Amino acid sequence: MSYHVLVDDTFCSTDQSHRYTRGEYETYGEALAVCREIVDRFLRHECASGMPASAVYFRYMMFGKEPSIVEYSESLDTSPGFSAWDYAKVRCEELCSRPAERNS
């Protein structure tokens, strides 16, 4: 059994030629960590001090990368799945609720 991380560009979501494979992983946990990092990298780049979570999430929906996990096995799919959009929504709230860091 292996898990493949596929990445779609939300800006070109209807054009599957923009999809690429990020990698193949032995465990679901490894694939999940890669997916989360792809989303987190975009959100950290987009999140500015004082920016509301809804604005960051909107930018993610328009311009972010949407990773997904596909399980390849001979048995039934038992992976819990991954929703990049659900994860991004939660992370936007977490990132935007943090107090601004002060330069010391």
TAVEN-V421874 format. One record per residue. N is the residue number from 1. RES is the residue in one small letter. SS is DSSP state (a for helix, b for strand, c for the rest). PHI is phi in radians with two decimals (NA if undefined). NEAR is the number of other ideal C-beta (glycine too) atoms within 10 Angstrom. Layout:
n res ss phi near
N RES SS PHI NEAR
N RES SS PHI NEAR
This chain:
n res ss phi near
1 m c NA 13
2 s b -2.52 14
3 y b -2.09 23
4 h b -1.87 15
5 v b -1.75 22
6 l b -1.85 16
7 v b -2.20 18
8 d b -1.86 19
9 d b -1.63 15
10 t a -1.11 18
11 f a -1.18 12
12 c a -2.08 11
13 s c -1.08 13
14 t c -1.52 6
15 d c -1.88 10
16 q a -1.19 9
17 s a -1.22 7
18 h a -1.55 14
19 r c -1.33 14
20 y b -2.43 11
21 t b -1.65 10
22 r b -1.46 17
23 g b 2.87 13
24 e b -2.10 13
25 y b -2.27 17
26 e c -1.30 10
27 t c -2.14 12
28 y a -1.08 17
29 g a -1.04 10
30 e a -1.14 15
31 a a -1.13 25
32 l a -1.08 20
33 a a -1.07 13
34 v a -1.14 17
35 c a -1.05 24
36 r a -1.08 16
37 e a -1.15 12
38 i a -1.05 19
39 v a -1.17 22
40 d a -1.04 14
41 r a -1.05 12
42 f a -1.12 21
43 l a -1.13 22
44 r a -1.09 11
45 h a -1.20 10
46 e a -1.51 18
47 c c -1.36 20
48 a c -1.84 10
49 s c -0.94 9
50 g c 1.44 7
51 m c -1.30 14
52 p c -1.25 11
53 a a -0.99 18
54 s a -1.11 12
55 a a -1.24 14
56 v a -1.16 24
57 y a -1.12 21
58 f a -1.05 13
59 r a -1.09 19
60 y a -1.10 24
61 m a -1.07 16
62 m a -1.51 10
63 f a -2.23 12
64 g c -1.38 24
65 k b -1.71 19
66 e b -1.98 21
67 p b -1.38 21
68 s b -2.45 17
69 i b -2.01 20
70 v b -2.06 14
71 e b -1.65 16
72 y b -1.92 10
73 s c -2.74 11
74 e c -1.57 5
75 s c -1.71 7
76 l c -1.17 6
77 d c -1.21 12
78 t c -2.00 9
79 s c -1.28 15
80 p c -1.27 8
81 g c 1.41 11
82 f c -2.64 18
83 s c -1.92 11
84 a a -1.06 23
85 w a -1.19 13
86 d a -1.12 10
87 y a -1.09 19
88 a a -1.09 23
89 k a -1.09 16
90 v a -1.12 12
91 r a -1.12 21
92 c a -1.05 24
93 e a -1.07 14
94 e a -1.13 11
95 l a -1.15 16
96 c a -1.43 19
97 s a -1.57 8
98 r c -1.26 9
99 p c -1.14 6
100 a c -1.06 7
101 e c -1.34 7
102 r c -1.79 5
103 n c -1.36 3
104 s c -1.75 3
